[in-house]
Amino acid sequence: MNQPVLKLYREEPARQESSPQVQVTVSLGEILPLLADAFESRRVWLHDFEHDPVTISSDLYEVLLAYRYYRRPGA
């Protein structure tokens, strides 16, 4: 009779904070509709990335600052 073979599966070790993360460059037009839908649908997974840094161009940053200022109710 053959003896059963025991296989061990180990979890991957958790990534440490100091390990480099893979970065992907995409256009805003590619991700904006998905992010907007996730936000409007109140997807819980979106909160997992709430504090992740995002790199944007300086001109987009200036436009966003101006938009934030002018959309204020008192402005």
Backbone as XML, in Angstrom:
<?xml version="1.0"?>
<chain id="A" units="angstrom">
  <residue number="1" name="MET">
    <atom name="N" x="0.831" y="-1.177" z="0.000"/>
    <atom name="CA" x="0.000" y="0.000" z="0.000"/>
    <atom name="C" x="0.883" y="1.251" z="0.000"/>
  </residue>
  <residue number="2" name="ASN">
    <atom name="N" x="0.523" y="2.214" z="-0.831"/>
    <atom name="CA" x="1.286" y="3.457" z="-0.893"/>
    <atom name="C" x="0.952" y="4.346" z="0.287"/>
  </residue>
  <residue number="3" name="GLN">
    <atom name="N" x="1.988" y="4.936" z="0.824"/>
    <atom name="CA" x="1.781" y="5.868" z="1.927"/>
    <atom name="C" x="1.356" y="7.222" z="1.358"/>
  </residue>
  <residue number="4" name="PRO">
    <atom name="N" x="0.449" y="7.910" z="2.030"/>
    <atom name="CA" x="0.037" y="9.232" z="1.528"/>
    <atom name="C" x="1.211" y="10.198" z="1.558"/>
  </residue>
  <residue number="5" name="VAL">
    <atom name="N" x="1.246" y="11.073" z="0.565"/>
    <atom name="CA" x="2.307" y="12.075" z="0.467"/>
    <atom name="C" x="1.778" y="13.375" z="1.042"/>
  </residue>
  <residue number="6" name="LEU">
    <atom name="N" x="2.528" y="13.947" z="1.942"/>
    <atom name="CA" x="2.135" y="15.192" z="2.567"/>
    <atom name="C" x="2.852" y="16.342" z="1.868"/>
  </residue>
  <residue number="7" name="LYS">
    <atom name="N" x="2.098" y="17.286" z="1.356"/>
    <atom name="CA" x="2.684" y="18.461" z="0.714"/>
    <atom name="C" x="2.460" y="19.662" z="1.616"/>
  </residue>
  <residue number="8" name="LEU">
    <atom name="N" x="3.499" y="20.447" z="1.788"/>
    <atom name="CA" x="3.412" y="21.660" z="2.585"/>
    <atom name="C" x="3.377" y="22.869" z="1.659"/>
  </residue>
  <residue number="9" name="TYR">
    <atom name="N" x="2.447" y="23.746" z="1.905"/>
    <atom name="CA" x="2.350" y="24.990" z="1.154"/>
    <atom name="C" x="2.565" y="26.134" z="2.125"/>
  </residue>
  <residue number="10" name="ARG">
    <atom name="N" x="3.489" y="26.990" z="1.799"/>
    <atom name="CA" x="3.785" y="28.117" z="2.676"/>
    <atom name="C" x="3.242" y="29.395" z="2.064"/>
  </residue>
  <residue number="11" name="GLU">
    <atom name="N" x="2.801" y="30.267" z="2.961"/>
    <atom name="CA" x="2.362" y="31.577" z="2.492"/>
    <atom name="C" x="3.582" y="32.393" z="2.108"/>
  </residue>
  <residue number="12" name="GLU">
    <atom name="N" x="3.391" y="33.264" z="1.125"/>
    <atom name="CA" x="4.470" y="34.171" z="0.762"/>
    <atom name="C" x="4.704" y="35.107" z="1.935"/>
  </residue>
  <residue number="13" name="PRO">
    <atom name="N" x="5.942" y="35.409" z="2.243"/>
    <atom name="CA" x="6.179" y="36.346" z="3.344"/>
    <atom name="C" x="5.602" y="37.716" z="3.001"/>
  </residue>
  <residue number="14" name="ALA">
    <atom name="N" x="5.088" y="38.389" z="4.020"/>
    <atom name="CA" x="4.504" y="39.718" z="3.810"/>
    <atom name="C" x="5.582" y="40.665" z="3.328"/>
  </residue>
  <residue number="15" name="ARG">
    <atom name="N" x="5.201" y="41.544" z="2.397"/>
    <atom name="CA" x="6.144" y="42.515" z="1.873"/>
    <atom name="C" x="6.479" y="43.531" z="2.942"/>
  </residue>
  <residue number="16" name="GLN">
    <atom name="N" x="7.735" y="43.826" z="3.095"/>
    <atom name="CA" x="8.144" y="44.811" z="4.075"/>
    <atom name="C" x="8.020" y="46.196" z="3.475"/>
  </residue>
  <residue number="17" name="GLU">
    <atom name="N" x="7.883" y="47.171" z="4.349"/>
    <atom name="CA" x="7.724" y="48.561" z="3.915"/>
    <atom name="C" x="8.901" y="49.036" z="3.073"/>
  </residue>
  <residue number="18" name="SER">
    <atom name="N" x="10.094" y="48.519" z="3.329"/>
    <atom name="CA" x="11.274" y="48.996" z="2.628"/>
    <atom name="C" x="11.427" y="48.385" z="1.232"/>
  </residue>
  <residue number="19" name="SER">
    <atom name="N" x="10.648" y="47.361" z="0.919"/>
    <atom name="CA" x="10.778" y="46.738" z="-0.393"/>
    <atom name="C" x="10.164" y="47.637" z="-1.461"/>
  </residue>
  <residue number="20" name="PRO">
    <atom name="N" x="10.810" y="47.712" z="-2.615"/>
    <atom name="CA" x="10.280" y="48.585" z="-3.674"/>
    <atom name="C" x="8.964" y="48.061" z="-4.223"/>
  </residue>
  <residue number="21" name="GLN">
    <atom name="N" x="8.060" y="48.972" z="-4.521"/>
    <atom name="CA" x="6.782" y="48.582" z="-5.093"/>
    <atom name="C" x="6.830" y="48.819" z="-6.596"/>
  </residue>
  <residue number="22" name="VAL">
    <atom name="N" x="6.143" y="47.983" z="-7.315"/>
    <atom name="CA" x="6.079" y="48.115" z="-8.760"/>
    <atom name="C" x="5.191" y="49.303" z="-9.095"/>
  </residue>
  <residue number="23" name="GLN">
    <atom name="N" x="5.643" y="50.126" z="-10.020"/>
    <atom name="CA" x="4.851" y="51.274" z="-10.444"/>
    <atom name="C" x="4.452" y="51.102" z="-11.901"/>
  </residue>
  <residue number="24" name="VAL">
    <atom name="N" x="3.260" y="51.559" z="-12.218"/>
    <atom name="CA" x="2.731" y="51.486" z="-13.567"/>
    <atom name="C" x="2.293" y="52.883" z="-13.960"/>
  </residue>
  <residue number="25" name="THR">
    <atom name="N" x="2.629" y="53.297" z="-15.167"/>
    <atom name="CA" x="2.216" y="54.606" z="-15.659"/>
    <atom name="C" x="1.025" y="54.421" z="-16.592"/>
  </residue>
  <residue number="26" name="VAL">
    <atom name="N" x="-0.072" y="55.103" z="-16.281"/>
    <atom name="CA" x="-1.281" y="55.045" z="-17.106"/>
    <atom name="C" x="-1.796" y="56.465" z="-17.300"/>
  </residue>
  <residue number="27" name="SER">
    <atom name="N" x="-2.634" y="56.649" z="-18.285"/>
    <atom name="CA" x="-3.221" y="57.964" z="-18.503"/>
    <atom name="C" x="-4.382" y="58.176" z="-17.536"/>
  </residue>
  <residue number="28" name="LEU">
    <atom name="N" x="-4.634" y="59.416" z="-17.219"/>
    <atom name="CA" x="-5.743" y="59.746" z="-16.333"/>
    <atom name="C" x="-7.063" y="59.297" z="-16.950"/>
  </residue>
  <residue number="29" name="GLY">
    <atom name="N" x="-7.169" y="59.426" z="-18.259"/>
    <atom name="CA" x="-8.385" y="59.010" z="-18.954"/>
    <atom name="C" x="-8.673" y="57.529" z="-18.829"/>
  </residue>
  <residue number="30" name="GLU">
    <atom name="N" x="-7.631" y="56.742" z="-18.607"/>
    <atom name="CA" x="-7.811" y="55.296" z="-18.470"/>
    <atom name="C" x="-8.342" y="54.917" z="-17.097"/>
  </residue>
  <residue number="31" name="ILE">
    <atom name="N" x="-7.898" y="55.609" z="-16.049"/>
    <atom name="CA" x="-8.294" y="55.214" z="-14.699"/>
    <atom name="C" x="-9.410" y="56.062" z="-14.102"/>
  </residue>
  <residue number="32" name="LEU">
    <atom name="N" x="-9.596" y="57.280" z="-14.611"/>
    <atom name="CA" x="-10.591" y="58.168" z="-14.014"/>
    <atom name="C" x="-12.006" y="57.594" z="-14.022"/>
  </residue>
  <residue number="33" name="PRO">
    <atom name="N" x="-12.491" y="57.050" z="-15.128"/>
    <atom name="CA" x="-13.844" y="56.480" z="-15.099"/>
    <atom name="C" x="-13.985" y="55.340" z="-14.090"/>
  </residue>
  <residue number="34" name="LEU">
    <atom name="N" x="-12.948" y="54.530" z="-13.950"/>
    <atom name="CA" x="-13.004" y="53.425" z="-12.990"/>
    <atom name="C" x="-13.006" y="53.941" z="-11.560"/>
  </residue>
  <residue number="35" name="LEU">
    <atom name="N" x="-12.156" y="54.928" z="-11.271"/>
    <atom name="CA" x="-12.119" y="55.497" z="-9.931"/>
    <atom name="C" x="-13.415" y="56.216" z="-9.591"/>
  </residue>
  <residue number="36" name="ALA">
    <atom name="N" x="-13.958" y="56.954" z="-10.560"/>
    <atom name="CA" x="-15.216" y="57.665" z="-10.328"/>
    <atom name="C" x="-16.348" y="56.675" z="-10.028"/>
  </residue>
  <residue number="37" name="ASP">
    <atom name="N" x="-16.405" y="55.591" z="-10.791"/>
    <atom name="CA" x="-17.446" y="54.590" z="-10.567"/>
    <atom name="C" x="-17.263" y="53.929" z="-9.198"/>
  </residue>
  <residue number="38" name="ALA">
    <atom name="N" x="-16.029" y="53.611" z="-8.841"/>
    <atom name="CA" x="-15.771" y="52.994" z="-7.538"/>
    <atom name="C" x="-16.149" y="53.947" z="-6.412"/>
  </residue>
  <residue number="39" name="PHE">
    <atom name="N" x="-15.869" y="55.234" z="-6.583"/>
    <atom name="CA" x="-16.205" y="56.223" z="-5.568"/>
    <atom name="C" x="-17.717" y="56.371" z="-5.434"/>
  </residue>
  <residue number="40" name="GLU">
    <atom name="N" x="-18.401" y="56.515" z="-6.570"/>
    <atom name="CA" x="-19.859" y="56.674" z="-6.546"/>
    <atom name="C" x="-20.563" y="55.424" z="-6.023"/>
  </residue>
  <residue number="41" name="SER">
    <atom name="N" x="-19.962" y="54.252" z="-6.285"/>
    <atom name="CA" x="-20.550" y="52.992" z="-5.826"/>
    <atom name="C" x="-20.138" y="52.650" z="-4.404"/>
  </residue>
  <residue number="42" name="ARG">
    <atom name="N" x="-19.327" y="53.517" z="-3.808"/>
    <atom name="CA" x="-18.842" y="53.333" z="-2.435"/>
    <atom name="C" x="-18.167" y="51.980" z="-2.239"/>
  </residue>
  <residue number="43" name="ARG">
    <atom name="N" x="-17.275" y="51.661" z="-3.156"/>
    <atom name="CA" x="-16.536" y="50.400" z="-3.067"/>
    <atom name="C" x="-15.559" y="50.459" z="-1.901"/>
  </residue>
  <residue number="44" name="VAL">
    <atom name="N" x="-15.596" y="49.457" z="-1.079"/>
    <atom name="CA" x="-14.775" y="49.424" z="0.125"/>
    <atom name="C" x="-13.287" y="49.357" z="-0.223"/>
  </residue>
  <residue number="45" name="TRP">
    <atom name="N" x="-12.937" y="48.644" z="-1.272"/>
    <atom name="CA" x="-11.529" y="48.475" z="-1.613"/>
    <atom name="C" x="-10.845" y="49.798" z="-1.918"/>
  </residue>
  <residue number="46" name="LEU">
    <atom name="N" x="-11.595" y="50.800" z="-2.306"/>
    <atom name="CA" x="-11.005" y="52.098" z="-2.623"/>
    <atom name="C" x="-10.347" y="52.710" z="-1.394"/>
  </residue>
  <residue number="47" name="HIS">
    <atom name="N" x="-10.889" y="52.428" z="-0.216"/>
    <atom name="CA" x="-10.314" y="52.957" z="1.023"/>
    <atom name="C" x="-8.942" y="52.358" z="1.324"/>
  </residue>
  <residue number="48" name="ASP">
    <atom name="N" x="-8.661" y="51.180" z="0.779"/>
    <atom name="CA" x="-7.351" y="50.564" z="0.992"/>
    <atom name="C" x="-6.219" y="51.407" z="0.399"/>
  </residue>
  <residue number="49" name="PHE">
    <atom name="N" x="-6.542" y="52.236" z="-0.577"/>
    <atom name="CA" x="-5.533" y="53.028" z="-1.275"/>
    <atom name="C" x="-5.639" y="54.512" z="-0.955"/>
  </residue>
  <residue number="50" name="GLU">
    <atom name="N" x="-6.440" y="54.834" z="0.029"/>
    <atom name="CA" x="-6.746" y="56.223" z="0.355"/>
    <atom name="C" x="-5.510" y="57.062" z="0.685"/>
  </residue>
  <residue number="51" name="HIS">
    <atom name="N" x="-4.513" y="56.461" z="1.276"/>
    <atom name="CA" x="-3.334" y="57.217" z="1.694"/>
    <atom name="C" x="-2.112" y="56.948" z="0.810"/>
  </residue>
  <residue number="52" name="ASP">
    <atom name="N" x="-2.312" y="56.254" z="-0.293"/>
    <atom name="CA" x="-1.200" y="55.996" z="-1.211"/>
    <atom name="C" x="-0.829" y="57.275" z="-1.955"/>
  </residue>
  <residue number="53" name="PRO">
    <atom name="N" x="0.453" y="57.533" z="-2.132"/>
    <atom name="CA" x="0.860" y="58.719" z="-2.884"/>
    <atom name="C" x="0.542" y="58.548" z="-4.370"/>
  </residue>
  <residue number="54" name="VAL">
    <atom name="N" x="0.184" y="59.646" z="-5.003"/>
    <atom name="CA" x="-0.111" y="59.661" z="-6.427"/>
    <atom name="C" x="0.698" y="60.794" z="-7.048"/>
  </residue>
  <residue number="55" name="THR">
    <atom name="N" x="1.361" y="60.521" z="-8.145"/>
    <atom name="CA" x="2.149" y="61.538" z="-8.820"/>
    <atom name="C" x="1.352" y="62.083" z="-10.001"/>
  </residue>
  <residue number="56" name="ILE">
    <atom name="N" x="1.197" y="63.411" z="-10.036"/>
    <atom name="CA" x="0.498" y="64.066" z="-11.141"/>
    <atom name="C" x="1.384" y="65.187" z="-11.667"/>
  </residue>
  <residue number="57" name="SER">
    <atom name="N" x="1.075" y="65.660" z="-12.843"/>
    <atom name="CA" x="1.863" y="66.745" z="-13.419"/>
    <atom name="C" x="1.580" y="68.049" z="-12.670"/>
  </residue>
  <residue number="58" name="SER">
    <atom name="N" x="2.520" y="68.967" z="-12.727"/>
    <atom name="CA" x="2.360" y="70.235" z="-12.006"/>
    <atom name="C" x="1.214" y="71.069" z="-12.575"/>
  </residue>
  <residue number="59" name="ASP">
    <atom name="N" x="0.982" y="70.999" z="-13.887"/>
    <atom name="CA" x="-0.122" y="71.781" z="-14.447"/>
    <atom name="C" x="-1.480" y="71.226" z="-14.013"/>
  </residue>
  <residue number="60" name="LEU">
    <atom name="N" x="-1.610" y="69.904" z="-13.910"/>
    <atom name="CA" x="-2.857" y="69.334" z="-13.403"/>
    <atom name="C" x="-3.050" y="69.718" z="-11.942"/>
  </residue>
  <residue number="61" name="TYR">
    <atom name="N" x="-1.974" y="69.733" z="-11.175"/>
    <atom name="CA" x="-2.061" y="70.130" z="-9.773"/>
    <atom name="C" x="-2.558" y="71.565" z="-9.643"/>
  </residue>
  <residue number="62" name="GLU">
    <atom name="N" x="-2.044" y="72.463" z="-10.471"/>
    <atom name="CA" x="-2.477" y="73.867" z="-10.441"/>
    <atom name="C" x="-3.952" y="73.993" z="-10.804"/>
  </residue>
  <residue number="63" name="VAL">
    <atom name="N" x="-4.394" y="73.240" z="-11.789"/>
    <atom name="CA" x="-5.806" y="73.257" z="-12.184"/>
    <atom name="C" x="-6.676" y="72.752" z="-11.045"/>
  </residue>
  <residue number="64" name="LEU">
    <atom name="N" x="-6.252" y="71.698" z="-10.376"/>
    <atom name="CA" x="-7.022" y="71.151" z="-9.253"/>
    <atom name="C" x="-7.096" y="72.137" z="-8.089"/>
  </residue>
  <residue number="65" name="LEU">
    <atom name="N" x="-5.995" y="72.843" z="-7.821"/>
    <atom name="CA" x="-6.016" y="73.857" z="-6.769"/>
    <atom name="C" x="-6.995" y="74.976" z="-7.105"/>
  </residue>
  <residue number="66" name="ALA">
    <atom name="N" x="-6.965" y="75.435" z="-8.353"/>
    <atom name="CA" x="-7.885" y="76.482" z="-8.780"/>
    <atom name="C" x="-9.327" y="75.992" z="-8.712"/>
  </residue>
  <residue number="67" name="TYR">
    <atom name="N" x="-9.564" y="74.770" z="-9.144"/>
    <atom name="CA" x="-10.909" y="74.196" z="-9.094"/>
    <atom name="C" x="-11.413" y="74.112" z="-7.661"/>
  </residue>
  <residue number="68" name="ARG">
    <atom name="N" x="-10.552" y="73.673" z="-6.761"/>
    <atom name="CA" x="-10.949" y="73.589" z="-5.352"/>
    <atom name="C" x="-11.301" y="74.963" z="-4.798"/>
  </residue>
  <residue number="69" name="TYR">
    <atom name="N" x="-10.558" y="75.967" z="-5.177"/>
    <atom name="CA" x="-10.811" y="77.327" z="-4.690"/>
    <atom name="C" x="-12.145" y="77.866" z="-5.236"/>
  </residue>
  <residue number="70" name="TYR">
    <atom name="N" x="-12.374" y="77.714" z="-6.530"/>
    <atom name="CA" x="-13.556" y="78.296" z="-7.151"/>
    <atom name="C" x="-14.851" y="77.520" z="-6.924"/>
  </residue>
  <residue number="71" name="ARG">
    <atom name="N" x="-14.744" y="76.302" z="-6.517"/>
    <atom name="CA" x="-15.982" y="75.533" z="-6.269"/>
    <atom name="C" x="-16.486" y="75.715" z="-4.856"/>
  </residue>
  <residue number="72" name="ARG">
    <atom name="N" x="-15.738" y="76.443" z="-4.032"/>
    <atom name="CA" x="-16.195" y="76.724" z="-2.660"/>
    <atom name="C" x="-17.503" y="77.508" z="-2.710"/>
  </residue>
  <residue number="73" name="PRO">
    <atom name="N" x="-18.418" y="77.207" z="-1.812"/>
    <atom name="CA" x="-19.719" y="77.901" z="-1.821"/>
    <atom name="C" x="-19.585" y="79.407" z="-1.634"/>
  </residue>
  <residue number="74" name="GLY">
    <atom name="N" x="-18.606" y="79.866" z="-0.865"/>
    <atom name="CA" x="-18.465" y="81.291" z="-0.605"/>
    <atom name="C" x="-17.661" y="82.033" z="-1.654"/>
  </residue>
  <residue number="75" name="ALA">
    <atom name="N" x="-17.085" y="81.326" z="-2.617"/>
    <atom name="CA" x="-16.219" y="81.988" z="-3.596"/>
    <atom name="C" x="-17.006" y="82.614" z="-4.723"/>
  </residue>
</chain>
